[in-house]
């Protein structure tokens, strides 16, 4: 199965499916549709039924039940797009029998996947690692999840002695830019509950995530000739700097962990006349989340009182919410996944997601959807890697979940 997963994953990452947050189309990039067409043909080839790509580009399929016993319809989902942070690699670097030492990804730039910086590497000594070339991301988020789902479905087709109920497969788009399931038809998908294969290292199991919002802050300055600027010039860039300085310094990502939320400044641009800051706001606790949003508005009011009404304007848009309250009433689906991991020899690590998945929005659409490990580490950057053995275990977990 290792070679099968490596070959399948290698083929998948050869498709350029990087999402584009500036695009006004859906999906945001054409490469996702091309990859979807490939998956449609592959799912048909391995023997799934009702395989289709809908008008939005979502790919879905069915593995019918092979038993008479009544069983729930279980779904498995992963997303086809990759992060917009940097281009993806066309072919992974394969490191067999990893020796526990630093890995030089790119000699020219001296990019090193070091044990000091990434001590989790030592958990995978003796295993086969797939890495980047030090110039790209790998794309395990979430093409590893897709490879694991397809491989598990193929295994079940070839092993009819494993009895299971109906299984639905879904591959989504633009998850990395927060638009993964905005058009996804939960009723048509028809699952009673589902799992996203979109987590990190082996054993991760998550049923709660951040509440999330995005904020844009606009600053209106007044530009006059600097030689005659006294009591006249208002520099919008300095207003932006002051606004950011008024946010709690220790509520930034580099100072937070576990259930602690944060503000993250993700972009800034400006001149004397106008400036703009963009933030993302995150917190697991709904009350703290609302407080964070209100704090931005309070800073805006303070600065407008100080510099004049209209100098600062804040726009806040909610992105997704913590799925915990949607999953807890059907907590047996988390317990099912835990047992599936134990049966596969994997220790479950139940913890909150310091981010979000399609599963969060699907849960609020009526499809409870915890998140299971795909096996990778250091997503969204050139230090990304994934142990193939973790991918094999993810396949085993999928198979165990659906067993009667």
Secondary structure, DSSP 8 states (H G I E B T S, - for coil): -HHHHHHHHHHHHTS--B--TT--SSSSSHHHHHHHHHHHHHHHHHT-EEEEE-TT--EEEEE---SSS----EEEEEE--B-TTS-B-SS-EEE-S--SS-EEEETTTTEEE-TTT-GGGGGGTTS-EEE--SSSB--HHHHHHHHHHHHHHHHHHH-TTS-B--EEEEEES-GGGT-TTTT--HHHH--SEEEEEEE-STTEEES-B-EEEEEEEEEE-B---GGG-TTT-B-HHHHHHHHHHTS-TTSSGGG--TT--EEEEEEEEE-SSEEEEEEEEEESSHHHHHHHHHHHHHHHHHHHHHH-TTSEEEEEEEEE--THHHHGGGTHHHHHHHHHHHHTT---EE--BSS--HHHHHHHTT--EEEEE--EESTTSTT-EEEHHHHHHHHHHHHHHHB-
